[in-house]
Amino acid sequence: MSHPDSTTSPETKAKPWWQRIPLTLQIVIALVAAISVGIALGAGNPSPSNAALINNLAIPAELVLKALRALATPLILVAVLHTLMTTNIPGRAGRRLFVLLLSNTTVAILVGLFVANVLRPGTWGNVVTSTTTQITGQSLDPWGLLKDAVPEAVLKPLVDNNVIQLIVIALSFGIVLRGLKSEQIAQGKNAYQPIEDVIGILFEAVVRILNWVIALVPFAVFGIVAKTVAKEGFAPFQSLGAFIIAVLVALALQACYYLTRVKFGSWVQPLKFLAGGSDAFLTAFSTSSSAAAMPVTFEVLQTKIGLRESSAALGALVGANFNNDGTALYEAMSALYISQLIGQHLSLGQQVIVILTSIFASVGAANIPNAGLVTMTLVFTSVGLPTQYIALLVTVDWFLDRCRTAINVMGDMTVSTLLDGKKPRFVDEA
C-alpha cells in the first residue's frame, strides 16, 4: 500500500516547465514577442507579400474566442445550479445578503457605464475595422424584456447564447432543486445526492476545460497584437490605454462607494477596513482569483478587522459565489467601449440590457482567472456587438483582471462588514 504522500500521486507530479511559468509572465512574454514580430512585418506599413501571414496570425485568437463563446452558456448554467444546490444560506441573513449583493453589483455597473459615457475611451484612438457593423436601435421596453426572458424551449438559450433566458432556466431549476433537497433532508432522505454530485462534476468539468482555453490566451495575445501592430502600427493601443484609465477610475469610484457604506453602515472604520484587508487585496491581485483569496479574506475579517465568524462566513464564503462587482463593472464598460470604438451608439434601452446581462453574467463567472472573458461574450451578444473585438481586450485583460478581482474581494468584505452591524463583536462577548 503506497503512502498518501508518495511522489507517484497525481497531486505531487512535477508540472511541465511551461506550466510552472505564471500566466501573467507568459502574457508579458507574448506581448514583447508580438510587438517585435509586428515591427518586423511592417509596423503599420506591411508588405503585400506578407498579407496572408499577417492575417493568419489572428487564428489563435479566433479559436480562443470560439471556445469562450461555446463555454459561456454551460458555465453559467452549471455555476448557478451548483451554487444554489451547495451553498448554505440562512433565512433572514440570506435575504439581507441577497439585497446587499444585488445593490453592490448594480451600483458597480452604473458606475462603469457612467465613467464610460463621460470619458468615452473608445473615441480616443482610431481602429480600422474590417467589417461594417450596425447595431439596431432599441428603445426601453420593460414588457418586451419580460416577454423575451421566457424561452420557447428549455435548450434554446444554450444554442442562442441568450443569457437572460439561461438565467431564468438556471434559477428555476436551481430553486426547485434546492427546495427538494431541503424537503428530503428534513425527511431524512438523500435521493437528491446523485443529482447534486452530477451537477458538481459537470461544473468541475466545465471549469477544467475553461482552464485549458485560458492556458492558450498567451498565443491569442501574441497573434492579435502581432497582427494589429503589423497592419496598423501602435495607433489602436492609444484607445486601449484610455480604456485602462477609464476602468481604473471606475474601480476606484466603486472602492470609494464600498468605504462609504462601511463608514455609515457598520462599526468598522474605513482605515481599519483597508489596513486589515490588505493581505486579502494583495492575494486577490497577485492570483487573479477570488477563490484563492477566499481563505485569506475569511481569516483577516475575523482576526484583523474583528468581525463575527458568522458575518465573515456569509460575505467571504457564501457571498463570494455570487458577488463579482468588479467583473460586472468591467463587462459593462467593455460593451460601451467597443460600441464607441466601432462608431456605434448603445441606446438607453440597450444599456439597460447591458446592466441586466452583466448582473446575471457576473453570477456565472467562476472564481478563476480570466473567467470574465467567457461571460463577456454573452453581454456582447445581448446587444448585438461583434464578439471578435473581445480579442482586442484580451491584450489588457491580464492586468485589469487583477484589479477587478481585488475589487470583487473588497465587495465581499464590505458585505461581511455591513452584515456585522453597528455593534462590535466584543460588545456581545462582554
MIBA-254889 format. One line per 8 residues: number of its first residue (from 1); their letters; for each residue x, y, z of C-alpha. Coordinates in steps of 0.02 Angstrom, whole numbers, padded with zeros to 5 digits. Last residue first. Layout:
<rs>
NUM> a> X,Y,Z  ...
</rs>
This chain:
<rs>
430> aedvfrpk> -00946,02068,01366  -00948,01947,01218  -01087,02040,01127  -00995,02206,01147  -00833,02118,01095  -00906,02085,00923  -00926,02269,00880  -01101,02347,00866
422> kgdlltsv> -01153,02437,00705  -01197,02283,00603  -01095,02128,00561  -01194,02110,00398  -01120,02275,00339  -00943,02213,00372  -00974,02047,00285  -01045,02138,00133
414> tmdgmvni> -00895,02255,00129  -00776,02107,00137  -00857,02026,-00014  -00851,02191,-00108  -00666,02211,-00068  -00641,02036,-00137  -00725,02084,-00301  -00624,02246,-00303
406> atrcrdlf> -00463,02145,-00291  -00527,02036,-00433  -00560,02194,-00535  -00379,02247,-00523  -00308,02075,-00563  -00422,02056,-00714  -00370,02229,-00773  -00190,02168,-00793
398> wdvtvlla> -00221,02005,-00888  -00366,02088,-00981  -00251,02208,-01074  -00216,02106,-01233  -00377,02007,-01214  -00473,02169,-01245  -00426,02167,-01430  -00486,01986,-01444
390> iyqtplgv> -00653,02044,-01372  -00672,02133,-01540  -00722,01968,-01620  -00880,01969,-01513  -00971,02086,-01631  -01097,02187,-01528  -01280,02137,-01549  -01345,02196,-01381
382> stfvltmt> -01362,02026,-01295  -01215,01956,-01395  -01092,02074,-01312  -01150,02027,-01137  -01145,01842,-01182  -00966,01854,-01247  -00918,01942,-01086  -00963,01784,-00990
374> vlganpin> -00807,01695,-01053  -00686,01840,-01036  -00744,01862,-00856  -00667,01692,-00818  -00495,01774,-00837  -00425,01696,-00677  -00540,01581,-00576  -00689,01614,-00463
366> aagvsafi> -00813,01562,-00598  -00917,01698,-00680  -01097,01640,-00675  -01155,01775,-00555  -01062,01905,-00660  -01164,01852,-00812  -01327,01887,-00722  -01279,02062,-00669
358> stlivivq> -01193,02097,-00835  -01349,02043,-00931  -01462,02157,-00831  -01347,02308,-00847  -01310,02276,-01032  -01498,02263,-01063  -01518,02432,-00978  -01380,02497,-01092
350> qglslhqg> -01479,02432,-01241  -01634,02525,-01185  -01537,02685,-01157  -01466,02672,-01334  -01296,02599,-01374  -01210,02702,-01507  -01096,02646,-01647  -00927,02709,-01708
342> ilqsiyla> -00832,02546,-01696  -00732,02604,-01545  -00883,02681,-01460  -00977,02515,-01465  -00817,02428,-01407  -00803,02544,-01256  -00987,02525,-01210  -00976,02336,-01208
334> smaeylat> -00810,02340,-01115  -00881,02458,-00983  -01024,02337,-00946  -00902,02190,-00937  -00784,02284,-00821  -00920,02337,-00699  -00989,02159,-00692  -00814,02089,-00661
326> gdnnfnag> -00779,02216,-00523  -00944,02176,-00439  -00920,01988,-00441  -01027,01932,-00294  -01123,01770,-00310  -01001,01636,-00251  -00908,01765,-00146  -01067,01794,-00047
318> vlaglaas> -01059,01622,00033  -00877,01615,00087  -00820,01795,00113  -00986,01880,00148  -01083,01746,00243  -00928,01673,00327  -00865,01840,00393  -01036,01882,00464
310> serlgikt> -01050,01712,00551  -00871,01723,00619  -00904,01892,00700  -00797,02034,00634  -00633,02091,00712  -00543,02180,00570  -00376,02092,00589  -00425,01921,00658
302> qlveftvp> -00603,01894,00596  -00608,01982,00427  -00425,01937,00404  -00462,01749,00409  -00611,01745,00291  -00517,01852,00164  -00363,01740,00174  -00469,01584,00149
294> maaassst> -00559,01666,-00001  -00405,01737,-00089  -00383,01584,-00200  -00569,01586,-00239  -00560,01773,-00279  -00433,01730,-00413  -00317,01849,-00506  -00176,01772,-00400
286> sfatlfad> -00072,01928,-00363  -00218,02049,-00355  -00327,01935,-00248  -00184,01898,-00129  -00141,02083,-00117  -00322,02128,-00077  -00336,01989,00054  -00174,02042,00139
278> sggalfkl> -00228,02224,00139  -00395,02186,00222  -00346,02244,00397  -00270,02405,00333  -00415,02447,00219  -00551,02406,00347  -00455,02492,00486  -00447,02648,00377
270> pqvwsgfk> -00634,02633,00337  -00685,02623,00522  -00786,02468,00569  -00948,02492,00667  -01055,02466,00513  -01170,02553,00389  -01105,02732,00383  -00919,02706,00364
262> vrtlyyca> -00931,02534,00280  -01053,02603,00152  -00936,02749,00116  -00788,02631,00102  -00881,02525,-00025  -00930,02677,-00129  -00749,02737,-00127  -00696,02565,-00193
254> qlalavlv> -00825,02583,-00332  -00752,02753,-00377  -00578,02674,-00385  -00645,02535,-00497  -00720,02666,-00614  -00557,02765,-00623  -00460,02603,-00656  -00582,02557,-00795
246> aiifagls> -00566,02729,-00877  -00376,02726,-00868  -00370,02553,-00947  -00491,02609,-01084  -00385,02762,-01122  -00233,02649,-01142  -00336,02538,-01257  -00376,02691,-01364
238> qfpafgek> -00192,02731,-01383  -00166,02546,-01422  -00252,02566,-01590  -00117,02690,-01650  00029,02570,-01623  00054,02511,-01802  -00100,02470,-01906  -00061,02311,-02004
230> avtkavig> 00095,02243,-01917  00049,02309,-01744  -00127,02236,-01756  -00069,02067,-01822  00067,02049,-01690  -00055,02103,-01553  -00191,01981,-01609  -00074,01834,-01629
222> fvafpvla> 00030,01856,-01472  -00123,01886,-01364  -00207,01729,-01433  -00050,01628,-01400  -00043,01697,-01222  -00229,01651,-01201  -00199,01465,-01235  -00192,01420,-01049
214> ivwnlirv> -00360,01508,-01034  -00434,01377,-01151  -00367,01234,-01046  -00430,01318,-00887  -00602,01332,-00965  -00598,01144,-00997  -00562,01121,-00812  -00701,01240,-00762
206> vaefligi> -00825,01149,-00874  -00776,00981,-00797  -00787,01046,-00618  -00962,01113,-00651  -01014,00948,-00732  -00946,00851,-00582  -01040,00963,-00459  -01201,00949,-00559
198> vdeipqya> -01183,00759,-00561  -01149,00754,-00373  -01301,00863,-00336  -01409,00750,-00443  -01340,00594,-00356  -01369,00674,-00183  -01552,00723,-00205  -01610,00547,-00156
190> nkgqaiqe> -01539,00582,00018  -01687,00556,00135  -01702,00600,00320  -01870,00687,00295  -01799,00859,00334  -01653,00822,00216  -01779,00772,00082  -01876,00935,00099
182> sklgrlvi> -01717,01040,00095  -01655,00949,-00061  -01823,00971,-00147  -01816,01158,-00111  -01638,01171,-00178  -01690,01075,-00335  -01837,01194,-00361  -01729,01349,-00335
174> gfslaivi> -01593,01285,-00452  -01715,01228,-00587  -01799,01398,-00594  -01637,01495,-00568  -01549,01403,-00709  -01697,01420,-00829  -01719,01607,-00794  -01529,01629,-00802
166> lqivnndv> -01525,01549,-00975  -01666,01660,-01036  -01568,01815,-00986  -01404,01744,-01051  -01462,01706,-01228  -01316,01611,-01306  -01434,01554,-01446  -01396,01368,-01430
158> lpklvaep> -01396,01363,-01240  -01545,01480,-01237  -01643,01354,-01346  -01619,01206,-01228  -01777,01233,-01125  -01885,01287,-01271  -01975,01449,-01314  -01878,01542,-01181
150> vadkllgw> -01958,01665,-01059  -01846,01818,-01038  -01905,01888,-01206  -02076,01927,-01133  -02001,02015,-00983  -01883,02117,-01093  -02029,02163,-01207  -02131,02214,-01056
142> pdlsqgti> -01989,02325,-00995  -01969,02410,-01167  -01828,02539,-01170  -01797,02579,-01352  -01683,02479,-01466  -01575,02541,-01609  -01501,02406,-01718  -01313,02397,-01706
134> qtttstvv> -01232,02414,-01875  -01065,02329,-01901  -00957,02363,-02051  -00816,02238,-02061  -00627,02253,-02063  -00623,02392,-01934  -00477,02513,-01935  -00452,02575,-01758
126> ngwtgprl> -00429,02759,-01720  -00396,02823,-01545  -00476,02919,-01403  -00656,02883,-01459  -00668,02714,-01370  -00619,02796,-01206  -00786,02892,-01195  -00736,02983,-01034
118> vnavflgv> -00915,03027,-00982  -01010,02878,-01054  -00878,02753,-00998  -00872,02830,-00823  -01062,02823,-00806  -01072,02646,-00878  -00943,02583,-00753  -01026,02672,-00605
110> liavttns> -01195,02602,-00657  -01120,02427,-00667  -01041,02442,-00494  -01202,02514,-00420  -01299,02364,-00485  -01171,02243,-00414  -01174,02324,-00242  -01365,02330,-00239
102> lllvflrr> -01382,02147,-00290  -01253,02087,-00164  -01329,02188,-00021  -01507,02132,-00061  -01454,01948,-00072  -01360,01957,00093  -01513,02033,00176  -01618,01888,00113
94> gargpint> -01487,01762,00169  -01475,01841,00342  -01663,01817,00361  -01662,01635,00301  -01490,01555,00319  -01389,01521,00158  -01298,01354,00141  -01224,01346,-00033
86> tmlthlva> -01224,01176,-00119  -01378,01170,-00230  -01393,01356,-00267  -01207,01370,-00309  -01205,01214,-00418  -01360,01265,-00515  -01292,01442,-00543  -01121,01376,-00596
78> vlilptal> -01199,01237,-00704  -01299,01360,-00810  -01169,01499,-00813  -01030,01382,-00871  -01143,01292,-00996  -01184,01461,-01078  -01009,01533,-01088  -00912,01378,-01143
70> arlaklvl> -00951,01388,-01329  -00920,01575,-01334  -00753,01551,-01247  -00704,01413,-01370  -00746,01525,-01518  -00646,01665,-01439  -00494,01552,-01415  -00505,01495,-01596
62> eapialnn> -00514,01674,-01661  -00365,01724,-01553  -00263,01577,-01618  -00308,01624,-01800  -00252,01806,-01782  -00077,01772,-01850  -00156,01705,-02010  -00198,01882,-02066
54> ilaansps> -00015,01934,-02052  00045,01782,-02148  -00079,01812,-02289  -00031,01995,-02304  00157,01965,-02303  00180,01987,-02492  00083,02150,-02483  00222,02223,-02373
46> pngaglai> 00160,02298,-02212  00156,02485,-02171  00082,02492,-01997  00228,02414,-01905  00293,02324,-02060  00317,02139,-02026  00470,02162,-01916  00376,02286,-01808
38> gvsiaavl> 00234,02162,-01785  00355,02022,-01744  00440,02127,-01609  00272,02185,-01539  00212,02004,-01535  00369,01943,-01445  00351,02076,-01309  00165,02042,-01290
30> aiviqltl> 00190,01853,-01284  00323,01873,-01148  00201,01981,-01049  00064,01851,-01074  00177,01710,-01013  00226,01816,-00862  00043,01840,-00819  00008,01654,-00839
22> pirqwwpk> 00142,01611,-00712  00280,01496,-00782  00267,01324,-00699  00155,01262,-00839  00295,01290,-00966  00415,01182,-00863  00299,01031,-00864  00218,01002,-00694
14> aktepstt> 00301,00887,-00568  00186,00755,-00501  00133,00790,-00322  -00056,00792,-00345  -00054,00644,-00463  00020,00530,-00330  00185,00447,-00378  00286,00554,-00259
6> sdphsm> 00206,00463,-00114  00119,00572,00013  -00028,00453,00028  00094,00310,00066  00077,00164,-00053  00000,00000,00000
</rs>
